[in-house]
C-alpha cells in the first residue's frame, strides 16, 4: 500500500556520509556532477548519474537508500527530489557536497 505523503529528502553533511560508511551501511552514492567536475576529484565509491545509472536506479527497490552528492549540495538536492517524486523513500542529500568532503573528510580531494 502506498504512503499518504512522500517522505522528505534527508539532509546530511559529508561527515555524516563518512559515518554511514564507517558503520558499513549499504547505499548507492550518486554524484550528479559533470564528467569534467569528476575529473577534478570524486568521493571514492560514487558513481556518476548518467543515463545508465538513472535507468538502473529507476528499476531498483524504491526503499533502498540512495545518497546524492554534487559540488555544494544544490544539484544533488534537486536530483534527490526528482527521485522522491517518483516514489523513492530513503533518500539523502549531502548538503555540503564534495566541497564539504574535501574540507572535513579528505583534504586530498581537490577543491574547486
Biopython code that builds the backbone (N, CA, C, O; Angstrom):
import numpy as np
from Bio.PDB.StructureBuilder import StructureBuilder

atoms = [
    (1, "UNK", "N", (0.846, -1.178, 0.000)),
    (1, "UNK", "CA", (0.000, 0.000, 0.000)),
    (1, "UNK", "C", (0.895, 1.247, 0.000)),
    (1, "UNK", "O", (1.885, 1.286, 0.730)),
    (2, "UNK", "N", (0.571, 2.245, -0.791)),
    (2, "UNK", "CA", (1.396, 3.445, -0.906)),
    (2, "UNK", "C", (1.293, 4.336, 0.317)),
    (2, "UNK", "O", (0.348, 4.246, 1.100)),
    (3, "UNK", "N", (2.267, 5.180, 0.457)),
    (3, "UNK", "CA", (2.273, 6.129, 1.566)),
    (3, "UNK", "C", (1.315, 7.266, 1.243)),
    (3, "UNK", "O", (1.076, 7.577, 0.076)),
    (4, "UNK", "N", (0.771, 7.881, 2.280)),
    (4, "UNK", "CA", (-0.144, 9.001, 2.073)),
    (4, "UNK", "C", (0.593, 10.244, 1.605)),
    (4, "UNK", "O", (0.092, 10.989, 0.762)),
    (5, "UNK", "N", (1.768, 10.465, 2.143)),
    (5, "UNK", "CA", (2.547, 11.647, 1.755)),
    (5, "UNK", "C", (3.983, 11.214, 1.517)),
    (5, "UNK", "O", (4.507, 10.374, 2.248)),
    (6, "UNK", "N", (4.626, 11.780, 0.498)),
    (6, "UNK", "CA", (6.023, 11.430, 0.247)),
    (6, "UNK", "C", (6.902, 11.828, 1.427)),
    (6, "UNK", "O", (6.646, 12.823, 2.104)),
    (7, "UNK", "N", (7.929, 11.042, 1.657)),
    (7, "UNK", "CA", (8.869, 11.370, 2.724)),
    (7, "UNK", "C", (9.817, 12.459, 2.245)),
    (7, "UNK", "O", (10.017, 12.643, 1.045)),
    (8, "UNK", "N", (10.391, 13.169, 3.188)),
    (8, "UNK", "CA", (11.348, 14.211, 2.841)),
    (8, "UNK", "C", (12.707, 13.610, 2.521)),
    (8, "UNK", "O", (13.050, 12.526, 2.994)),
    (9, "UNK", "N", (13.470, 14.327, 1.716)),
    (9, "UNK", "CA", (14.872, 14.001, 1.485)),
    (9, "UNK", "C", (15.623, 14.396, 2.749)),
    (9, "UNK", "O", (15.459, 15.510, 3.247)),
    (10, "UNK", "N", (16.445, 13.491, 3.270)),
    (10, "UNK", "CA", (17.213, 13.784, 4.489)),
    (10, "UNK", "C", (18.513, 14.486, 4.121)),
    (10, "UNK", "O", (19.270, 14.009, 3.275)),
    (11, "UNK", "N", (18.763, 15.610, 4.757)),
    (11, "UNK", "CA", (19.985, 16.381, 4.534)),
    (11, "UNK", "C", (21.056, 15.872, 5.492)),
    (11, "UNK", "O", (20.835, 15.798, 6.701)),
    (12, "UNK", "N", (22.222, 15.520, 4.942)),
    (12, "UNK", "CA", (23.341, 15.089, 5.775)),
    (12, "UNK", "C", (24.588, 15.862, 5.356)),
    (12, "UNK", "O", (24.646, 16.428, 4.265)),
    (13, "UNK", "N", (25.570, 15.876, 6.229)),
    (13, "UNK", "CA", (26.853, 16.501, 5.919)),
    (13, "UNK", "C", (27.806, 15.449, 5.370)),
    (13, "UNK", "O", (27.540, 14.250, 5.451)),
    (14, "UNK", "N", (28.908, 15.908, 4.816)),
    (14, "UNK", "CA", (29.946, 14.978, 4.361)),
    (14, "UNK", "C", (30.445, 14.125, 5.526)),
    (14, "UNK", "O", (30.730, 12.942, 5.342)),
    (15, "UNK", "N", (30.554, 14.704, 6.711)),
    (15, "UNK", "CA", (30.974, 13.931, 7.886)),
    (15, "UNK", "C", (29.957, 12.841, 8.218)),
    (15, "UNK", "O", (30.336, 11.738, 8.613)),
    (16, "UNK", "N", (28.681, 13.142, 8.062)),
    (16, "UNK", "CA", (27.654, 12.133, 8.306)),
    (16, "UNK", "C", (27.723, 11.024, 7.248)),
    (16, "UNK", "O", (27.506, 9.854, 7.563)),
    (17, "UNK", "N", (28.022, 11.387, 6.001)),
    (17, "UNK", "CA", (28.226, 10.380, 4.956)),
    (17, "UNK", "C", (29.382, 9.466, 5.346)),
    (17, "UNK", "O", (29.272, 8.245, 5.235)),
    (18, "UNK", "N", (30.476, 10.042, 5.796)),
    (18, "UNK", "CA", (31.623, 9.237, 6.230)),
    (18, "UNK", "C", (31.215, 8.299, 7.367)),
    (18, "UNK", "O", (31.614, 7.135, 7.379)),
    (19, "UNK", "N", (30.431, 8.789, 8.311)),
    (19, "UNK", "CA", (29.986, 7.965, 9.436)),
    (19, "UNK", "C", (29.116, 6.801, 8.943)),
    (19, "UNK", "O", (29.224, 5.686, 9.453)),
    (20, "UNK", "N", (28.254, 7.064, 7.951)),
    (20, "UNK", "CA", (27.440, 5.982, 7.376)),
    (20, "UNK", "C", (28.344, 4.908, 6.792)),
    (20, "UNK", "O", (28.108, 3.714, 6.979)),
    (21, "UNK", "N", (29.381, 5.341, 6.083)),
    (21, "UNK", "CA", (30.338, 4.378, 5.507)),
    (21, "UNK", "C", (31.071, 3.626, 6.598)),
    (21, "UNK", "O", (31.221, 2.406, 6.531)),
    (22, "UNK", "N", (31.531, 4.362, 7.612)),
    (22, "UNK", "CA", (32.287, 3.739, 8.697)),
    (22, "UNK", "C", (31.453, 2.688, 9.435)),
    (22, "UNK", "O", (31.997, 1.713, 9.954)),
    (23, "UNK", "N", (30.135, 2.886, 9.480)),
    (23, "UNK", "CA", (29.235, 1.909, 10.121)),
    (23, "UNK", "C", (28.935, 0.736, 9.196)),
    (23, "UNK", "O", (28.297, -0.231, 9.611)),
    (24, "UNK", "N", (29.393, 0.812, 7.938)),
    (24, "UNK", "CA", (29.158, -0.271, 6.990)),
    (24, "UNK", "C", (27.759, -0.282, 6.402)),
    (24, "UNK", "O", (27.303, -1.310, 5.901)),
    (25, "UNK", "N", (27.074, 0.855, 6.458)),
    (25, "UNK", "CA", (25.730, 0.925, 5.884)),
    (25, "UNK", "C", (25.800, 0.741, 4.371)),
    (25, "UNK", "O", (26.745, 1.190, 3.723)),
    (26, "UNK", "N", (24.806, 0.087, 3.828)),
    (26, "UNK", "CA", (24.729, -0.133, 2.384)),
    (26, "UNK", "C", (23.873, 0.970, 1.763)),
    (26, "UNK", "O", (22.762, 1.237, 2.221)),
    (27, "UNK", "N", (24.399, 1.607, 0.719)),
    (27, "UNK", "CA", (23.645, 2.623, -0.007)),
    (27, "UNK", "C", (24.332, 2.877, -1.341)),
    (27, "UNK", "O", (25.519, 2.599, -1.509)),
    (28, "UNK", "N", (23.569, 3.406, -2.276)),
    (28, "UNK", "CA", (24.131, 3.872, -3.539)),
    (28, "UNK", "C", (24.573, 5.309, -3.327)),
    (28, "UNK", "O", (23.813, 6.114, -2.789)),
    (29, "UNK", "N", (25.791, 5.645, -3.742)),
    (29, "UNK", "CA", (26.293, 7.014, -3.677)),
    (29, "UNK", "C", (26.362, 7.537, -5.096)),
    (29, "UNK", "O", (27.163, 7.068, -5.905)),
    (30, "UNK", "N", (25.513, 8.516, -5.395)),
    (30, "UNK", "CA", (25.347, 9.006, -6.759)),
    (30, "UNK", "C", (25.798, 10.461, -6.840)),
    (30, "UNK", "O", (25.303, 11.328, -6.120)),
    (31, "UNK", "N", (26.746, 10.702, -7.731)),
    (31, "UNK", "CA", (27.329, 12.029, -7.956)),
    (31, "UNK", "C", (26.665, 12.632, -9.196)),
    (31, "UNK", "O", (26.748, 12.070, -10.288)),
    (32, "UNK", "N", (26.015, 13.765, -9.020)),
    (32, "UNK", "CA", (25.293, 14.376, -10.143)),
    (32, "UNK", "C", (26.130, 15.405, -10.896)),
    (32, "UNK", "O", (25.622, 16.074, -11.797)),
    (33, "UNK", "N", (27.405, 15.540, -10.540)),
    (33, "UNK", "CA", (28.270, 16.499, -11.245)),
    (33, "UNK", "C", (28.632, 15.989, -12.642)),
    (33, "UNK", "O", (28.427, 14.823, -12.977)),
    (34, "UNK", "N", (29.166, 16.890, -13.426)),
    (34, "UNK", "CA", (29.559, 16.560, -14.801)),
    (34, "UNK", "C", (30.835, 15.717, -14.811)),
    (34, "UNK", "O", (31.577, 15.700, -13.829)),
    (35, "UNK", "N", (31.091, 15.017, -15.920)),
    (35, "UNK", "CA", (32.359, 14.277, -16.039)),
    (35, "UNK", "C", (33.573, 15.189, -15.845)),
    (35, "UNK", "O", (34.567, 14.763, -15.258)),
    (36, "UNK", "N", (33.512, 16.428, -16.324)),
    (36, "UNK", "CA", (34.643, 17.354, -16.152)),
    (36, "UNK", "C", (34.881, 17.655, -14.675)),
    (36, "UNK", "O", (36.028, 17.718, -14.234)),
    (37, "UNK", "N", (33.816, 17.839, -13.913)),
    (37, "UNK", "CA", (33.968, 18.080, -12.473)),
    (37, "UNK", "C", (34.508, 16.832, -11.780)),
    (37, "UNK", "O", (35.358, 16.926, -10.895)),
    (38, "UNK", "N", (34.016, 15.679, -12.181)),
    (38, "UNK", "CA", (34.502, 14.429, -11.575)),
    (38, "UNK", "C", (35.965, 14.192, -11.887)),
    (38, "UNK", "O", (36.662, 13.530, -11.118)),
    (39, "UNK", "N", (36.446, 14.725, -13.012)),
    (39, "UNK", "CA", (37.862, 14.582, -13.357)),
    (39, "UNK", "C", (38.745, 15.330, -12.359)),
    (39, "UNK", "O", (39.916, 14.988, -12.195)),
    (40, "UNK", "N", (38.201, 16.342, -11.696)),
    (40, "UNK", "CA", (38.952, 17.107, -10.690)),
    (40, "UNK", "C", (39.092, 16.292, -9.410)),
    (40, "UNK", "O", (40.162, 16.256, -8.802)),
    (41, "UNK", "N", (38.015, 15.645, -9.011)),
    (41, "UNK", "CA", (38.045, 14.851, -7.789)),
    (41, "UNK", "C", (36.705, 14.199, -7.542)),
    (41, "UNK", "O", (35.666, 14.727, -7.939)),
    (42, "UNK", "N", (36.725, 13.040, -6.880)),
    (42, "UNK", "CA", (35.496, 12.301, -6.573)),
    (42, "UNK", "C", (35.534, 11.786, -5.145)),
    (42, "UNK", "O", (36.597, 11.639, -4.543)),
    (43, "UNK", "N", (34.367, 11.521, -4.628)),
    (43, "UNK", "CA", (34.258, 10.785, -3.375)),
    (43, "UNK", "C", (34.364, 9.315, -3.764)),
    (43, "UNK", "O", (33.553, 8.833, -4.555)),
    (44, "UNK", "N", (35.332, 8.601, -3.235)),
    (44, "UNK", "CA", (35.515, 7.197, -3.621)),
    (44, "UNK", "C", (34.224, 6.402, -3.470)),
    (44, "UNK", "O", (33.499, 6.538, -2.485)),
    (45, "UNK", "N", (33.960, 5.576, -4.464)),
    (45, "UNK", "CA", (32.775, 4.730, -4.436)),
    (45, "UNK", "C", (31.538, 5.367, -5.038)),
    (45, "UNK", "O", (30.507, 4.710, -5.179)),
    (46, "UNK", "N", (31.628, 6.639, -5.394)),
    (46, "UNK", "CA", (30.465, 7.285, -6.008)),
    (46, "UNK", "C", (30.405, 6.932, -7.488)),
    (46, "UNK", "O", (31.414, 6.597, -8.109)),
    (47, "UNK", "N", (29.214, 7.016, -8.029)),
    (47, "UNK", "CA", (29.079, 6.813, -9.464)),
    (47, "UNK", "C", (28.303, 7.977, -10.058)),
    (47, "UNK", "O", (27.442, 8.573, -9.410)),
    (48, "UNK", "N", (28.627, 8.282, -11.298)),
    (48, "UNK", "CA", (28.021, 9.425, -11.967)),
    (48, "UNK", "C", (26.564, 9.123, -12.316)),
    (48, "UNK", "O", (26.208, 7.993, -12.654)),
    (49, "UNK", "N", (25.748, 10.142, -12.228)),
    (49, "UNK", "CA", (24.348, 9.995, -12.617)),
    (49, "UNK", "C", (24.238, 10.238, -14.119)),
    (49, "UNK", "O", (23.857, 11.318, -14.571)),
    (50, "UNK", "N", (24.583, 9.199, -14.876)),
    (50, "UNK", "CA", (24.408, 9.252, -16.325)),
    (50, "UNK", "C", (23.124, 8.491, -16.657)),
    (50, "UNK", "O", (22.424, 8.035, -15.752)),
    (51, "UNK", "N", (22.814, 8.352, -17.925)),
    (51, "UNK", "CA", (21.569, 7.691, -18.330)),
    (51, "UNK", "C", (21.510, 6.251, -17.832)),
    (51, "UNK", "O", (20.463, 5.790, -17.379)),
    (52, "UNK", "N", (22.632, 5.544, -17.916)),
    (52, "UNK", "CA", (22.663, 4.145, -17.471)),
    (52, "UNK", "C", (22.367, 4.030, -15.978)),
    (52, "UNK", "O", (21.551, 3.207, -15.565)),
    (53, "UNK", "N", (23.030, 4.855, -15.172)),
    (53, "UNK", "CA", (22.792, 4.832, -13.726)),
    (53, "UNK", "C", (21.356, 5.224, -13.415)),
    (53, "UNK", "O", (20.708, 4.612, -12.566)),
    (54, "UNK", "N", (20.861, 6.249, -14.108)),
    (54, "UNK", "CA", (19.481, 6.699, -13.906)),
    (54, "UNK", "C", (18.500, 5.554, -14.135)),
    (54, "UNK", "O", (17.611, 5.320, -13.316)),
    (55, "UNK", "N", (18.662, 4.840, -15.248)),
    (55, "UNK", "CA", (17.766, 3.728, -15.568)),
    (55, "UNK", "C", (17.886, 2.614, -14.529)),
    (55, "UNK", "O", (16.879, 2.029, -14.131)),
    (56, "UNK", "N", (19.108, 2.317, -14.089)),
    (56, "UNK", "CA", (19.307, 1.288, -13.062)),
    (56, "UNK", "C", (18.601, 1.668, -11.769)),
    (56, "UNK", "O", (17.941, 0.838, -11.144)),
    (57, "UNK", "N", (18.743, 2.929, -11.371)),
    (57, "UNK", "CA", (18.110, 3.375, -10.125)),
    (57, "UNK", "C", (16.595, 3.302, -10.219)),
    (57, "UNK", "O", (15.934, 2.911, -9.257)),
    (58, "UNK", "N", (16.040, 3.670, -11.361)),
    (58, "UNK", "CA", (14.578, 3.621, -11.517)),
    (58, "UNK", "C", (14.047, 2.197, -11.399)),
    (58, "UNK", "O", (12.898, 1.994, -11.008)),
    (59, "UNK", "N", (14.877, 1.208, -11.734)),
    (59, "UNK", "CA", (14.468, -0.197, -11.656)),
    (59, "UNK", "C", (14.736, -0.805, -10.276)),
    (59, "UNK", "O", (14.294, -1.917, -9.987)),
    (60, "UNK", "N", (15.449, -0.084, -9.441)),
    (60, "UNK", "CA", (15.849, -0.601, -8.127)),
    (60, "UNK", "C", (14.697, -0.508, -7.117)),
    (60, "UNK", "O", (13.659, 0.098, -7.382)),
    (61, "UNK", "N", (14.911, -1.113, -5.980)),
    (61, "UNK", "CA", (13.960, -1.068, -4.868)),
    (61, "UNK", "C", (13.766, 0.390, -4.442)),
    (61, "UNK", "O", (14.740, 1.048, -4.077)),
    (62, "UNK", "N", (12.539, 0.908, -4.479)),
    (62, "UNK", "CA", (12.324, 2.312, -4.122)),
    (62, "UNK", "C", (12.563, 2.613, -2.645)),
    (62, "UNK", "O", (12.589, 3.779, -2.250)),
    (63, "UNK", "N", (12.738, 1.579, -1.826)),
    (63, "UNK", "CA", (13.033, 1.793, -0.408)),
    (63, "UNK", "C", (14.522, 1.665, -0.087)),
    (63, "UNK", "O", (14.934, 1.878, 1.054)),
    (64, "UNK", "N", (15.332, 1.316, -1.098)),
    (64, "UNK", "CA", (16.779, 1.191, -0.869)),
    (64, "UNK", "C", (17.382, 2.588, -0.720)),
    (64, "UNK", "O", (16.965, 3.516, -1.413)),
    (65, "UNK", "N", (18.352, 2.745, 0.171)),
    (65, "UNK", "CA", (18.934, 4.067, 0.385)),
    (65, "UNK", "C", (19.799, 4.534, -0.782)),
    (65, "UNK", "O", (20.617, 3.786, -1.319)),
    (66, "UNK", "N", (19.589, 5.794, -1.156)),
    (66, "UNK", "CA", (20.395, 6.452, -2.183)),
    (66, "UNK", "C", (20.865, 7.782, -1.611)),
    (66, "UNK", "O", (20.069, 8.571, -1.102)),
    (67, "UNK", "N", (22.169, 8.018, -1.702)),
    (67, "UNK", "CA", (22.769, 9.272, -1.251)),
    (67, "UNK", "C", (23.224, 10.029, -2.491)),
    (67, "UNK", "O", (23.956, 9.490, -3.322)),
    (68, "UNK", "N", (22.791, 11.277, -2.612)),
    (68, "UNK", "CA", (23.159, 12.118, -3.758)),
    (68, "UNK", "C", (24.149, 13.174, -3.311)),
    (68, "UNK", "O", (24.044, 13.726, -2.215)),
    (69, "UNK", "N", (25.118, 13.445, -4.183)),
    (69, "UNK", "CA", (26.106, 14.481, -3.895)),
    (69, "UNK", "C", (26.419, 15.258, -5.169)),
    (69, "UNK", "O", (26.214, 14.768, -6.279)),
    (70, "UNK", "N", (26.920, 16.484, -4.987)),
    (70, "UNK", "CA", (27.384, 17.318, -6.104)),
    (70, "UNK", "C", (28.505, 18.199, -5.552)),
    (70, "UNK", "O", (29.258, 17.756, -4.684)),
    (71, "UNK", "N", (28.628, 19.417, -6.029)),
    (71, "UNK", "CA", (29.690, 20.309, -5.565)),
    (71, "UNK", "C", (29.341, 20.894, -4.190)),
    (71, "UNK", "O", (30.095, 20.732, -3.231)),
    (72, "UNK", "N", (28.193, 21.575, -4.106)),
    (72, "UNK", "CA", (27.790, 22.242, -2.863)),
    (72, "UNK", "C", (26.435, 21.793, -2.319)),
    (72, "UNK", "O", (25.981, 22.344, -1.316)),
    (73, "UNK", "N", (25.773, 20.818, -2.940)),
    (73, "UNK", "CA", (24.525, 20.287, -2.406)),
    (73, "UNK", "C", (23.247, 20.745, -3.077)),
    (73, "UNK", "O", (22.169, 20.267, -2.724)),
    (74, "UNK", "N", (23.332, 21.655, -4.032)),
    (74, "UNK", "CA", (22.114, 22.145, -4.680)),
    (74, "UNK", "C", (21.612, 21.196, -5.769)),
    (74, "UNK", "O", (20.449, 20.793, -5.749)),
    (75, "UNK", "N", (22.470, 20.839, -6.707)),
    (75, "UNK", "CA", (22.058, 19.932, -7.786)),
    (75, "UNK", "C", (21.681, 18.565, -7.236)),
    (75, "UNK", "O", (20.739, 17.935, -7.714)),
    (76, "UNK", "N", (22.416, 18.112, -6.234)),
    (76, "UNK", "CA", (22.095, 16.806, -5.650)),
    (76, "UNK", "C", (20.748, 16.844, -4.937)),
    (76, "UNK", "O", (20.016, 15.854, -4.949)),
    (77, "UNK", "N", (20.412, 17.968, -4.320)),
    (77, "UNK", "CA", (19.101, 18.093, -3.677)),
    (77, "UNK", "C", (17.995, 17.980, -4.736)),
    (77, "UNK", "O", (16.985, 17.312, -4.512)),
    (78, "UNK", "N", (18.190, 18.629, -5.878)),
    (78, "UNK", "CA", (17.203, 18.561, -6.958)),
    (78, "UNK", "C", (17.073, 17.130, -7.485)),
    (78, "UNK", "O", (15.965, 16.677, -7.773)),
    (79, "UNK", "N", (18.191, 16.417, -7.612)),
    (79, "UNK", "CA", (18.153, 15.028, -8.085)),
    (79, "UNK", "C", (17.416, 14.140, -7.083)),
    (79, "UNK", "O", (16.596, 13.308, -7.470)),
    (80, "UNK", "N", (17.708, 14.319, -5.804)),
    (80, "UNK", "CA", (17.028, 13.535, -4.772)),
    (80, "UNK", "C", (15.529, 13.820, -4.802)),
    (80, "UNK", "O", (14.718, 12.902, -4.673)),
    (81, "UNK", "N", (15.166, 15.066, -4.968)),
    (81, "UNK", "CA", (13.746, 15.438, -5.044)),
    (81, "UNK", "C", (13.087, 14.770, -6.260)),
    (81, "UNK", "O", (11.945, 14.318, -6.176)),
    (82, "UNK", "N", (13.795, 14.710, -7.369)),
    (82, "UNK", "CA", (13.294, 14.044, -8.578)),
    (82, "UNK", "C", (12.932, 12.584, -8.262)),
    (82, "UNK", "O", (11.872, 12.102, -8.662)),
    (83, "UNK", "N", (13.811, 11.896, -7.549)),
    (83, "UNK", "CA", (13.547, 10.505, -7.205)),
    (83, "UNK", "C", (12.449, 10.398, -6.146)),
    (83, "UNK", "O", (11.664, 9.450, -6.170)),
    (84, "UNK", "N", (12.384, 11.343, -5.232)),
    (84, "UNK", "CA", (11.311, 11.338, -4.220)),
    (84, "UNK", "C", (9.953, 11.414, -4.908)),
    (84, "UNK", "O", (9.014, 10.713, -4.531)),
    (85, "UNK", "N", (9.861, 12.266, -5.912)),
    (85, "UNK", "CA", (8.598, 12.427, -6.634)),
    (85, "UNK", "C", (8.220, 11.170, -7.416)),
    (85, "UNK", "O", (7.065, 11.011, -7.813)),
    (86, "UNK", "N", (9.166, 10.297, -7.635)),
    (86, "UNK", "CA", (8.899, 9.036, -8.323)),
    (86, "UNK", "C", (8.691, 7.874, -7.349)),
    (86, "UNK", "O", (8.703, 6.710, -7.747)),
    (87, "UNK", "N", (8.502, 8.201, -6.082)),
    (87, "UNK", "CA", (8.125, 7.196, -5.104)),
    (87, "UNK", "C", (9.252, 6.610, -4.285)),
    (87, "UNK", "O", (9.019, 5.691, -3.500)),
    (88, "UNK", "N", (10.470, 7.113, -4.439)),
    (88, "UNK", "CA", (11.585, 6.612, -3.636)),
    (88, "UNK", "C", (11.474, 7.185, -2.220)),
    (88, "UNK", "O", (11.080, 8.336, -2.032)),
    (89, "UNK", "N", (11.826, 6.365, -1.236)),
    (89, "UNK", "CA", (11.512, 6.721, 0.155)),
    (89, "UNK", "C", (12.706, 6.853, 1.084)),
    (89, "UNK", "O", (12.539, 7.239, 2.241)),
    (90, "UNK", "N", (13.903, 6.546, 0.612)),
    (90, "UNK", "CA", (15.062, 6.503, 1.513)),
    (90, "UNK", "C", (16.207, 7.296, 0.875)),
    (90, "UNK", "O", (17.233, 6.737, 0.486)),
    (91, "UNK", "N", (16.002, 8.605, 0.779)),
    (91, "UNK", "CA", (16.899, 9.483, 0.026)),
    (91, "UNK", "C", (17.643, 10.449, 0.938)),
    (91, "UNK", "O", (17.100, 10.972, 1.911)),
    (92, "UNK", "N", (18.906, 10.664, 0.585)),
    (92, "UNK", "CA", (19.765, 11.576, 1.332)),
    (92, "UNK", "C", (20.421, 12.558, 0.363)),
    (92, "UNK", "O", (20.698, 12.221, -0.788)),
    (93, "UNK", "N", (20.660, 13.759, 0.841)),
    (93, "UNK", "CA", (21.419, 14.753, 0.088)),
    (93, "UNK", "C", (22.606, 15.197, 0.944)),
    (93, "UNK", "O", (22.436, 15.580, 2.102)),
    (94, "UNK", "N", (23.813, 15.143, 0.365)),
    (94, "UNK", "CA", (24.999, 15.642, 1.067)),
    (94, "UNK", "C", (25.004, 17.160, 0.875)),
    (94, "UNK", "O", (25.407, 17.664, -0.174)),
    (95, "UNK", "N", (24.552, 17.875, 1.902)),
    (95, "UNK", "CA", (24.289, 19.310, 1.776)),
    (95, "UNK", "C", (25.532, 20.156, 1.524)),
    (95, "UNK", "O", (25.428, 21.267, 1.003)),
    (96, "UNK", "N", (26.710, 19.641, 1.889)),
    (96, "UNK", "CA", (27.942, 20.400, 1.630)),
    (96, "UNK", "C", (28.767, 19.786, 0.504)),
    (96, "UNK", "O", (29.868, 20.253, 0.212)),
    (97, "UNK", "N", (28.239, 18.745, -0.125)),
    (97, "UNK", "CA", (28.817, 18.173, -1.331)),
    (97, "UNK", "C", (30.275, 17.760, -1.219)),
    (97, "UNK", "O", (30.811, 17.540, -0.133)),
    (98, "UNK", "N", (30.893, 17.665, -2.392)),
    (98, "UNK", "CA", (32.300, 17.265, -2.416)),
    (98, "UNK", "C", (33.180, 18.351, -1.808)),
    (98, "UNK", "O", (34.277, 18.064, -1.329)),
    (99, "UNK", "N", (32.711, 19.585, -1.823)),
    (99, "UNK", "CA", (33.469, 20.642, -1.161)),
    (99, "UNK", "C", (33.574, 20.338, 0.336)),
    (99, "UNK", "O", (34.645, 20.473, 0.928)),
    (100, "UNK", "N", (32.471, 19.932, 0.936)),
    (100, "UNK", "CA", (32.490, 19.555, 2.350)),
    (100, "UNK", "C", (33.349, 18.324, 2.597)),
    (100, "UNK", "O", (34.042, 18.231, 3.610)),
    (101, "UNK", "N", (33.300, 17.375, 1.657)),
    (101, "UNK", "CA", (34.131, 16.174, 1.772)),
    (101, "UNK", "C", (35.607, 16.574, 1.792)),
    (101, "UNK", "O", (36.385, 16.069, 2.601)),
    (102, "UNK", "N", (35.984, 17.491, 0.889)),
    (102, "UNK", "CA", (37.375, 17.950, 0.815)),
    (102, "UNK", "C", (37.786, 18.688, 2.087)),
    (102, "UNK", "O", (38.909, 18.527, 2.566)),
    (103, "UNK", "N", (36.878, 19.497, 2.634)),
    (103, "UNK", "CA", (37.201, 20.306, 3.814)),
    (103, "UNK", "C", (37.212, 19.502, 5.105)),
    (103, "UNK", "O", (38.041, 19.756, 5.978)),
    (104, "UNK", "N", (36.299, 18.525, 5.243)),
    (104, "UNK", "CA", (36.119, 17.893, 6.556)),
    (104, "UNK", "C", (36.497, 16.418, 6.624)),
    (104, "UNK", "O", (36.703, 15.887, 7.715)),
    (105, "UNK", "N", (36.593, 15.743, 5.470)),
    (105, "UNK", "CA", (36.847, 14.302, 5.488)),
    (105, "UNK", "C", (38.185, 13.954, 4.843)),
    (105, "UNK", "O", (39.016, 13.284, 5.455)),
    (106, "UNK", "N", (38.395, 14.409, 3.608)),
    (106, "UNK", "CA", (39.599, 14.017, 2.850)),
    (106, "UNK", "C", (40.183, 15.210, 2.131)),
    (106, "UNK", "O", (39.780, 15.510, 1.008)),
    (107, "UNK", "N", (41.141, 15.909, 2.764)),
    (107, "UNK", "CA", (41.744, 17.079, 2.121)),
    (107, "UNK", "C", (42.538, 16.738, 0.877)),
    (107, "UNK", "O", (42.970, 17.642, 0.161)),
    (108, "UNK", "N", (42.745, 15.439, 0.594)),
    (108, "UNK", "CA", (43.424, 15.035, -0.628)),
    (108, "UNK", "C", (42.550, 15.165, -1.855)),
    (108, "UNK", "O", (43.051, 15.112, -2.979)),
    (109, "UNK", "N", (41.232, 15.336, -1.662)),
    (109, "UNK", "CA", (40.321, 15.561, -2.791)),
    (109, "UNK", "C", (40.373, 17.061, -3.085)),
    (109, "UNK", "O", (40.043, 17.873, -2.221)),
    (110, "UNK", "N", (40.788, 17.433, -4.305)),
    (110, "UNK", "CA", (40.938, 18.858, -4.621)),
    (110, "UNK", "C", (39.630, 19.641, -4.505)),
    (110, "UNK", "O", (38.549, 19.142, -4.820)),
    (111, "UNK", "N", (39.765, 20.871, -4.047)),
    (111, "UNK", "CA", (38.631, 21.818, -4.030)),
    (111, "UNK", "C", (38.688, 22.658, -5.288)),
    (111, "UNK", "O", (39.760, 22.887, -5.849)),
    (112, "UNK", "N", (37.540, 23.111, -5.722)),
    (112, "UNK", "CA", (37.478, 23.973, -6.906)),
    (112, "UNK", "C", (36.342, 24.940, -6.780)),
    (112, "UNK", "O", (36.122, 25.754, -7.677)),
]
sb = StructureBuilder()
sb.init_structure("model")
sb.init_model(0)
sb.init_chain("A")
sb.init_seg("    ")
for serial, (resi, resn, name, xyz) in enumerate(atoms, 1):
    if name == "N":
        sb.init_residue(resn, " ", resi, " ")
    sb.init_atom(name, np.array(xyz, "f"), 0.0, 1.0, " ", f" {name:<3s}", serial, name[0])
structure = sb.get_structure()
